[in-house]
Amino acid sequence: MDEFSVVLRARKFVREAGPVKIPPSIESYVHHIGGILRHEKDLPDDEPGYSFENNGKHFVCVNKKDSEKRRRFTACHEIAHIVLGLPSEHSSIPSWSYVKRPKNEILCDVFAAELLLPKQLFEPMVQEEQIGFPAIDELGRRFLASTTATGSRYAMVMDAPCAFVLSEKGVIRYASRSKSLREAGGWIPPRIEVPPESLSAALRTSGSATGPKEVAADVWFSDWRRGGVVLEEARYLKSWDQTLTLLWFEDEEVPPLLCEGREVEDEDPFLPELDGILPWPGKRRRR
């Protein structure tokens, strides 16, 4: 099972459950699987929740001591295990950590984010906002979702070319990219160090770097053949040693391809056959 198939399953589940309000009702999701939601007060602080089946009934249990946002995510994560049929791989690794996080747990996180921030409700609101962390904060507040979950979904559904990157202990763990950036070849490899020239690296080192900051696009994107600069904003979560990074092009357009140092248009005979990306119309939602 891969991330794409998980997203399709999650969106099918959402259509069937039919959330019609913001934030979506977690109870309605649990009810849709014929389950019961329980808030457990005796769970250890580092255990967000679990699920089990008894006499044909699914029980979704969350840690009552956690924040409401955390409890909502945990419930959706456990629903994912049930719907996808993926066994839990909870271990000594903290639930918030992406270091050596098992694949099943990552896929269930993807499913949970789709439930918390349903595409049909979330996407129209994303397109109305100016790109930046303030927009992610506001959307997270309205949908009762964490900055990490909201930022990942925000980049995924955004029309403009942008990316949301999560790094931990100075190493990139996960990158969510908009469709336009993926089609333009904006690849951010996981399991490599955060670029030392980036705002994110400076913020983790000093704790006082400010943004947005202009950074050459090829600092972040591997094998980037389009030139240009991106705007970079970052948040550093010191208690977890995690950095959240948002990248986007100021004019919201992918730069043209470069061939031996010169720009080429799509009709240029030297344009590689495997890349026929049309420039996206710029909306120029400047901050």
Wavefront OBJ file of the C-alpha trace (Angstrom):
o trace
v 0.000 0.000 0.000
v 1.335 3.432 -0.939
v 0.479 7.001 0.024
v -1.577 7.662 -3.113
v -3.862 4.682 -2.525
v -4.260 5.706 1.124
v -5.341 9.203 0.077
v -7.945 7.729 -2.290
v -9.273 5.441 0.460
v -9.461 8.331 2.895
v -11.350 10.558 0.472
v -13.810 7.748 -0.236
v -14.325 7.336 3.515
v -14.940 11.076 3.916
v -17.482 11.095 1.065
v -19.347 8.231 2.686
v -19.225 9.735 6.187
v -20.233 13.113 4.752
v -18.806 15.843 7.033
v -20.758 19.032 6.413
v -19.299 21.384 8.993
v -15.963 22.810 10.103
v -14.347 21.268 12.048
v -15.535 17.801 11.006
v -17.177 15.683 13.677
v -14.823 12.972 14.901
v -17.763 11.226 16.520
v -19.429 10.905 13.106
v -16.293 9.236 11.727
v -16.235 6.757 14.606
v -19.954 6.130 14.185
v -19.404 5.453 10.482
v -17.226 2.436 11.303
v -19.752 1.297 13.887
v -17.340 2.163 16.670
v -17.286 3.754 20.102
v -15.009 6.649 21.079
v -13.555 6.523 24.577
v -11.511 9.183 26.385
v -9.122 7.347 28.686
v -7.845 9.255 31.736
v -5.367 6.617 32.922
v -3.127 6.372 29.846
v 0.548 7.370 30.268
v 1.428 10.862 29.063
v 3.419 9.478 26.134
v 0.637 7.193 24.869
v -1.846 9.106 22.667
v -4.259 6.210 22.200
v -5.077 2.803 20.751
v -7.947 0.818 19.274
v -9.282 -2.711 19.674
v -12.201 -4.900 18.631
v -14.526 -6.657 21.041
v -17.562 -8.701 20.024
v -17.532 -7.178 16.562
v -17.388 -3.611 17.911
v -14.453 -1.256 17.346
v -13.299 0.835 20.300
v -11.227 3.956 19.569
v -9.470 5.157 22.715
v -7.681 8.495 23.102
v -5.703 10.018 25.954
v -7.993 12.405 27.831
v -4.956 14.383 29.062
v -3.948 15.361 25.511
v -5.101 18.568 23.828
v -8.278 18.499 21.758
v -6.261 18.758 18.539
v -4.117 15.808 19.559
v -7.120 13.695 20.560
v -8.824 14.374 17.231
v -5.729 13.341 15.281
v -5.258 10.219 17.386
v -8.858 9.130 16.817
v -8.519 9.586 13.052
v -5.185 7.725 13.103
v -6.784 4.763 14.865
v -9.714 4.821 12.427
v -7.101 4.555 9.674
v -5.688 1.355 11.198
v -9.201 -0.110 11.220
v -10.264 0.984 7.728
v -6.945 0.181 6.027
v -6.445 -3.056 7.917
v -2.916 -2.040 8.874
v -1.609 -3.407 12.184
v -0.266 -0.924 14.696
v 3.501 -0.653 14.907
v 3.665 1.466 18.035
v 7.038 1.096 19.724
v 9.397 2.921 22.026
v 9.677 5.679 19.392
v 7.621 8.716 20.520
v 4.394 9.156 18.532
v 5.438 12.656 17.440
v 8.809 11.529 16.068
v 9.500 10.756 12.398
v 12.878 9.137 13.076
v 12.603 5.469 12.023
v 8.798 5.830 12.051
v 7.225 2.608 10.688
v 5.550 2.820 7.286
v 2.162 1.714 8.631
v 2.158 4.586 11.103
v 3.085 7.153 8.442
v 0.325 5.901 6.124
v -2.196 6.139 8.957
v -1.026 9.705 9.618
v -1.742 10.534 5.959
v -5.222 9.019 6.256
v -5.866 10.945 9.489
v -4.901 14.281 7.930
v -7.373 13.674 5.089
v -10.141 13.124 7.649
v -9.246 16.130 9.776
v -8.942 18.464 6.774
v -11.360 17.118 4.131
v -10.400 18.200 0.636
v -13.841 19.490 -0.340
v -13.973 21.767 2.724
v -10.291 22.603 3.099
v -9.099 23.250 -0.466
v -11.380 26.224 -1.303
v -10.264 27.979 1.879
v -6.578 27.369 1.083
v -6.862 29.063 -2.311
v -8.366 32.187 -0.705
v -5.477 32.714 1.718
v -2.155 34.468 1.201
v 0.689 31.955 1.290
v 2.503 31.833 4.621
v 2.401 30.411 8.117
v -0.316 32.861 9.260
v -2.676 31.168 6.791
v -1.704 27.719 8.088
v -2.226 28.878 11.678
v -5.702 30.220 10.909
v -6.765 27.111 9.006
v -5.430 24.897 11.787
v -7.441 26.898 14.311
v -10.647 26.557 12.296
v -10.222 22.833 11.599
v -8.824 22.019 15.065
v -5.696 20.478 13.569
v -2.000 20.823 14.393
v 0.356 23.070 12.445
v 2.160 19.999 11.119
v -0.976 18.285 9.799
v -2.415 21.522 8.435
v 0.824 22.571 6.745
v 1.238 19.222 5.029
v -2.310 19.272 3.656
v -2.006 22.985 2.796
v 0.917 22.388 0.448
v -0.673 19.304 -1.076
v -3.889 21.055 -2.202
v -2.438 24.494 -3.017
v -2.661 25.552 -6.683
v 0.549 27.605 -6.524
v 3.924 25.792 -6.503
v 4.885 25.347 -2.860
v 6.195 22.769 -0.393
v 5.911 22.033 3.320
v 8.899 20.231 4.842
v 9.237 18.539 8.214
v 12.759 17.926 9.478
v 13.861 16.423 12.761
v 17.296 16.688 14.369
v 18.425 18.615 11.312
v 17.431 15.882 8.835
v 14.567 16.105 6.327
v 11.949 13.494 7.166
v 8.952 14.390 5.002
v 8.018 16.879 2.270
v 4.518 17.645 0.990
v 4.423 19.368 -2.419
v 1.709 20.978 -4.509
v 0.773 19.367 -7.804
v 2.315 22.196 -9.820
v 5.640 21.843 -7.995
v 5.680 18.064 -8.422
v 5.014 18.406 -12.159
v 7.833 20.936 -12.425
v 10.292 18.488 -10.879
v 10.588 20.135 -7.471
v 11.885 17.083 -5.565
v 13.028 17.382 -1.944
v 14.864 14.184 -0.958
v 14.195 12.739 2.505
v 16.871 11.558 4.940
v 19.376 14.275 4.032
v 20.498 17.220 6.139
v 18.595 20.475 5.965
v 20.485 22.728 3.500
v 23.029 24.793 5.482
v 22.246 27.891 3.362
v 18.574 27.757 4.349
v 16.631 29.841 6.845
v 15.568 26.596 8.523
v 19.167 25.633 9.301
v 19.913 29.090 10.678
v 16.770 29.029 12.815
v 17.650 25.667 14.331
v 21.191 26.853 15.091
v 20.469 30.296 16.499
v 16.766 30.207 17.302
v 16.365 33.806 16.151
v 16.378 33.800 12.327
v 13.417 35.566 10.746
v 11.636 35.220 7.410
v 10.385 35.038 4.793
v 13.851 34.819 3.266
v 14.797 34.518 -0.393
v 16.788 31.348 -1.113
v 17.979 29.943 -4.434
v 15.497 27.246 -5.467
v 18.244 24.686 -6.104
v 19.249 24.941 -2.442
v 16.122 22.922 -1.610
v 15.179 21.148 -4.853
v 17.314 18.271 -6.091
v 18.420 18.328 -9.747
v 16.493 21.571 -10.272
v 16.768 22.856 -13.865
v 14.670 26.008 -13.626
v 16.673 28.543 -11.621
v 14.838 31.180 -9.620
v 14.473 31.814 -5.905
v 11.907 30.685 -3.371
v 10.595 32.402 -0.287
v 11.231 30.383 2.855
v 9.469 30.590 6.204
v 10.270 28.295 9.106
v 9.149 27.338 12.600
v 11.428 25.564 15.059
v 9.860 23.289 17.698
v 12.641 23.132 20.258
v 11.084 20.529 22.581
v 10.995 18.013 19.700
v 13.971 19.366 17.716
v 11.710 19.600 14.681
v 11.666 22.315 12.033
v 8.648 23.109 9.859
v 9.497 24.823 6.565
v 7.230 26.462 3.989
v 8.627 27.190 0.506
v 6.951 29.048 -2.358
v 7.692 31.234 -5.369
v 6.828 34.888 -4.759
v 4.982 35.356 -8.071
v 3.385 31.904 -7.635
v 4.789 30.722 -10.964
v 7.348 28.031 -11.690
v 10.465 29.553 -13.350
v 11.089 28.521 -16.985
v 13.394 25.656 -17.817
v 17.055 26.413 -18.368
v 19.014 24.760 -21.165
v 22.779 25.390 -20.990
v 22.157 28.545 -19.012
v 19.411 29.988 -21.205
v 15.642 29.971 -20.773
v 13.573 27.781 -23.096
v 9.877 27.881 -23.887
v 7.679 24.844 -24.382
v 7.833 25.210 -28.155
v 11.660 25.374 -28.095
v 13.017 22.393 -30.115
v 15.610 21.765 -27.399
v 12.996 21.213 -24.684
v 13.343 17.685 -23.272
v 10.425 15.495 -24.311
v 9.724 14.255 -20.809
v 9.085 17.736 -19.416
v 6.368 19.833 -21.017
v 5.267 21.926 -18.088
v 3.266 25.031 -18.907
v 3.832 28.033 -16.639
v 1.004 28.345 -14.152
v -1.048 31.555 -14.232
v 0.252 33.844 -11.521
v -2.213 35.044 -8.931
v 0.400 37.206 -7.193
v -1.039 37.007 -3.714
v 1.824 38.941 -2.149
v 2.170 39.167 1.588
l 1 2 3 4 5 6 7 8 9 10 11 12 13 14 15 16 17 18 19 20 21 22 23 24 25 26 27 28 29 30 31 32 33 34 35 36 37 38 39 40 41 42 43 44 45 46 47 48 49 50 51 52 53 54 55 56 57 58 59 60 61 62 63 64 65 66 67 68 69 70 71 72 73 74 75 76 77 78 79 80 81 82 83 84 85 86 87 88 89 90 91 92 93 94 95 96 97 98 99 100 101 102 103 104 105 106 107 108 109 110 111 112 113 114 115 116 117 118 119 120 121 122 123 124 125 126 127 128 129 130 131 132 133 134 135 136 137 138 139 140 141 142 143 144 145 146 147 148 149 150 151 152 153 154 155 156 157 158 159 160 161 162 163 164 165 166 167 168 169 170 171 172 173 174 175 176 177 178 179 180 181 182 183 184 185 186 187 188 189 190 191 192 193 194 195 196 197 198 199 200 201 202 203 204 205 206 207 208 209 210 211 212 213 214 215 216 217 218 219 220 221 222 223 224 225 226 227 228 229 230 231 232 233 234 235 236 237 238 239 240 241 242 243 244 245 246 247 248 249 250 251 252 253 254 255 256 257 258 259 260 261 262 263 264 265 266 267 268 269 270 271 272 273 274 275 276 277 278 279 280 281 282 283 284 285 286 287
